[in-house]
Amino acid sequence: VGGDIGGFVGNANGELLTRWYQVGVFTPFCRNHKEKESYDQEPWRFGAYYEDIIRKYLKLRYRMMPYLYTVLEEAHRTGLPVFRPLLLNFQQDRNVLNLDDEFMVGADVLVAPVLRAAQTSRMVYLPKGRWYDVWTGKAIPGGTTIPVDAPLETSPIFIRGGAVLPLAPEMNYIGEKPVSVLTLDLYPDNDGAASGDWYEDDGLSPAYLRGVIRRTSLRMRRTGEAQRIELQAAEGSYRPAARRLEIRVPAAEAATASLDGTPLARASVSRVGERLAITISDDGKAHTIVIQ
């Protein structure tokens, strides 16, 4: 499922093509395609300025591929769509009854695209709870409509507080290189909690039909001054190649961490911007991490 990015008939321009990519990167089928009678509309057709912005969003797509794959498996298994009106996820919120210019990707990613030429800002409604700007990491209270700057470089995207977002390294195509590090970005809700799971299979064969899959769950909760992260044992018989898990949580200052009661070495705990990153081996077993 996906539209022809840039439009199949007629001629796009650099702005339209860029804004179209900002939506298209979330679709299962992401392709720039058009009739041969029109002029070319590859990302480089309109110059380096537009090409660089489009590259930024294609990189985001491949970073988010573990999340997108998980959402697609959920759609296959349950019938829930990948793209969802906010009403589907927030059925008790009357403010989303007629909201049709924002959408959810799965349960955790809210996209508010720019839909008009020369538009550089827009109003965005965020349902109740806590939300995070994907570009700045800033936490924003929900239940309100906010003004958001949206120059051509920036499409408003928000992550739901309480989510766990699995991320892969940047790639030019699926399988270009091994995933040596799988990043898990945790976005705590107002109570300091987050939970989620992610799905994997070999991505090549129908072995998943025989149960050769892997589903892993993670939960975080606040206990006093500490954050407790519980990684559940992986379910299923699929075994990915050897890799590490980089678990990242918001942290205003340096902190210490322990794995199953043993303090982690300094090399396993680092800072990435405003987040604390904890790196452990992915052995498929259950583990408990405590940050304080």
C-alpha angles and dihedrals in degrees: 000000000000143000128250100268110233092018129280097240126045130011125301125203130217095267095048092046092050095048090047091054089051087066099030096060089071096053120097090235107046110181138146104218139154146157115289094235092069125073122269120280105185112146091260093051093091100039142274095294094064093035092056093051092048090049089054091057095044088054088051089053093055092044089053095044095108089056094044091048091050091051091047091052089051089053090050092048102040108018093242107141124243092228110050135183109238088245090069093057099034105038095160093055110095090191091073098051093102100019107129106154097070130055142185125236101211116318100312115040122074118194122192104183127197108247105179133069117259092009112145102172139026144178116258126195115215117193121231118298131046125314133189128215104235092215101046103022089228115155114232127190114239134216091079145077116250135188112244128193109232113177114172090272092058132060112184109251125167135187120218116245108248094039132126111210117198113209134188130205117275113274139176091223138356111285095015089133138354117279097242092170126032110196121212112196111197119205109191120212125225090287094051093253131129134171140173147134136222133211129221140176133160091279092219113064139042090249088116087073087066092050097264093145139113127222120181128186131200130189131188128190136168117245110184107302093343135082115222118203118192117195111195124219111268117258122221137034100270113112118196121209117278111290145145131248117228108199112194126192131173110263126171094203142012116296140178126239138198131201115215089339097312119109112247119237118254090250090063095053120061142144126254107187107299093347134089111227121206117189123200136161115267102232096153092244130121116268138175122215121191120195121193 
